[in-house]
Structures are given as structure tokens and as C-alpha cells.
Amino acid sequence: MELSHYCKVYPDEERPGCFVLFSTKKASKTLVYKETLQSIKEGTLSPSDEAILSRLGMIVSDRKQERQSILSLFDEVNRENHGLHITTVLNLDCNFACIYCYEGQIKGKRYMTDQIGDRLVGFIKEQFTKDKAYLLVDFYGGEPLLSIGLIKSIAKRLKSFVQERGATFIFTLVTNGSLFTREVAEDLVALGLESVKITLDGPAEIHNRYRPFKSGRESFETIIRNIKQTCDIVDIGIGGNFDRDNFKRFVQLLDYLSMEGLTPDRISAVKFDPVMDNQEGDTLPVDYRGGCMSINEPWISEASVFLREEILKRGYNTPKPAPILCMVEKMNAYVVNLDGLIYKCPAFIGKEGFAIGNIQSGITDYSSSLRLGIWKNEECLDCVYLPLCFGGCRYMTFLREGNIDKLDCQKAYLDASLEAMVKQDTKYRAKA
């Protein structure tokens, strides 16, 4: 047995002579003595240690075979996936005027019609073959709750259909939170709503500047009130979008949530992400330049590690470093736009050349147009971070290059941040 190609070894400063092993392939970690590392090199591990480290993905019998097997990882994921995941964009309208909105100038009073909603239900029923065990629908916008009647209609019909099959139906919302009242939550939970993601861009002063109502009115207090009134009946996750100038002030938001009783037992998860800048010449607004064009910009790793520490130390849940299984590469995962066009990523809606079909005629072969398997090259296969990246984000590549012909390598970011994140989990999660 030998150390896995996809295993990072970090010294544990608090325990001299010990090391943290982290499998980028299995997202597992363990603490070992330096003598154990030496035994791995010498091939003298005890049977019990060998069994444990093998199960965790830290050691393998053949590194070359391991390297080759990762080529089929998505094939295995797709074979084992017995669900259907549909993200549907119900409208491109919004009652907010966020200064960095990536939907930008494609926004407007554009809504999915009842007729297209009917076709969407039919399309989902066709895709939900008898081998499927669950259906997950993400309602997206714009602001999806501006189309609440259509949400209820679609959810009611799909819930009945899926349950008649003996399968499970759930749906989620990505919403600005301003319309998510107690009454709305109760109605939607009865139809299968499982979780809601709501965005708060820092403390009130920053949030209200970045995410006001269209009228200019402040939105922070409305959202907080709605979260308080609904978090007991549905899982609410809080997201937030930071930039290089304001990320340290998101700590004030965390303290405010705790002070207002929105404690870790009432909020399912907290995760903050950098704002993405827009490409020059794109249809999106280009007057905001506080975000990033690459995750490898040094300030991103600084901000990510800092905010993650502050989230965890206060007891809130946040995602662990884990393999990234991009929706583009996964089968049975589609984005349906309000006009019935089908995409593989919500960031590409409305962009020429990225639709892969429509709900009327079906799905076309998109393996070439979306560069499936772009990560299947010697450089990526040799990288210990491959399972955490798989070639990176196609949309970030598009922002920089205007196409998706190149990799979005994230090695610099992971070199700068992964060790700290792994050790954060060791410190703050009892069973991380």
C-alpha cells in the first residue's frame, strides 16, 4: 500500500510529531503520528491501520490505477444517481436592484407563461423514468416568489405524480427573502418545500446599499423579520456576496444574527462567496468592479479562510472542502429557462450557444459544446486537487475568456486556503 495521489499531508502545529491527512477524493481526514507516515513509506503498517487508512482513501494499492480510475468518477456518480434535478427559472423580474446582479440587462418583466409551465411539467414527467427514486426542483429567478402561483401549480402536480410512483418529491427556493412570509412558507411547505436560501450581504448598512428594493427602500429588516417568522418550519440557509473592501464586516452580520436569536440551531447553514465581476462587452452591467474574475486572486483565499473561521467559531454550519461535482458534468440535472430553453448551468441562461435543447423537442448532444471532460488531461490528473476542482468553473472561464475552451485551474487558491480550512474543521467540528 502507498499514500494516495489525492492525499494532502499537513503538519499539526498543536501536536508536535503529528500530521493531518486529508483525502481530496473522499473529503475525509485523520490525524496520524509521523511514525505511521514512515510505516506507509516502508510498507510496515499494521493490518488495523492499513484497513482504516484504506477505507478513508489515504492509502491505495496502486497509485497508477488510482489515477486511471478517477477518469471514470463522473460515470460512477451518474450510474449511482437515481434522482432527477431540475432548476427552473420562473422569471427574470425582481423587486430588488442589486448593484452587482449577474443577470444584469437580461432582467425585466419576463415571466414563464402557464403554457410553458404545463410543458415543463410534461418534460419533467418524461425525464422522471421508473428508475428514479426522487425529484428535486429548484425554483429560481429573478425573484421566484413573484411567480408564486406558478410555483404552487407546478409543485402540486409534480408532488402528486411523483408520490403516485412511490418516489420522493422535494423543492427548494433561491430567494431574496423579502416575500417569504409565514403564510407563504406554510403554503409551500405543504407542497414539498424543503429548504430556502436567502441572501444577506453583510450588516444592514452594507446590505441595504448593495441590495435595496427597486424603490430605493432598505430591505434588510424585512428579510430578517421573514427569517425569524419562518425558520421554525423550513430549513433556511443564509448566503452572502462579499467583495475585497467589505468582507471583514460580514462578522458584524454573524453577531447580529446571534443577537437577534437566529442562532446556529435555527439557521441550517451559512456560506459567503465573492461577487463575480462582469466581462467587458457582455450584456451584463459593467459599472460594478468590486468582485473577482478568478478564484485565484489572493484576496479571495484571505477572505474565504477568514469568514469561514468566523462562521465556524460561532457554531454555524458551513460546507466542508469536498469534491466538486459540477452540474454540467452530471446527468439528470438540467436548468429550464422561462422560455423553455434547457441549459446545464443557471449562469449561462440567455447566452448564445449554451442552450442544449428545449422542453418541446428535448435535449441535444452537448458533450462538445460544453467541453465535457475538459479536465481529462495529464496536468489535471497529476494534480492532488483534481477532485476538488475538476477543471474549475466554466462560467468563470467565460467571464475571462469569452468562451469555455480553457480550464479554470484553482490550484493557487487551494494551495493558499485548503490547509487552513481542513484545520478549521478539525478545530471546530467534533466529528468533522
Secondary structure, DSSP 8 states (H G I E B T S, - for coil): -EE-TTEEEEE-TTSTTEEEEEETTTTEEEEEEHHHHHHHHHT---HHHHHHHHHTTSEES-HHHHHHHGGGHHHHHHHH--EEEEEEE-BS--SB--TT-TTGGG-SS-B--HHHHHHHHHHHHHHS-TT--EEEEEEESS-GGGGHHHHHHHHHHHHHHHHHTT-EEEEEEEE-STT--HHHHHHHHTTTEEEEEEE--SSHHHHHHHS-BTTS---HHHHHHHHHHHTTTSEEEEEEEE-TTTGGGHHHHHHHHHHTT--TTT-SEEEEEE-B---TTSSS--S--SSBS-TTSHHHHHHHHHHHHHHHHTT-----S-----TTTSTTEEEE-TTSEEES-GGGTT-TT---EETTTEE---TTTTTTTTT-SHHHHT-TTHHHHTT--HHHHHHHHSSS-S----HHHHHHHHHHHHHHHHHH-TT-
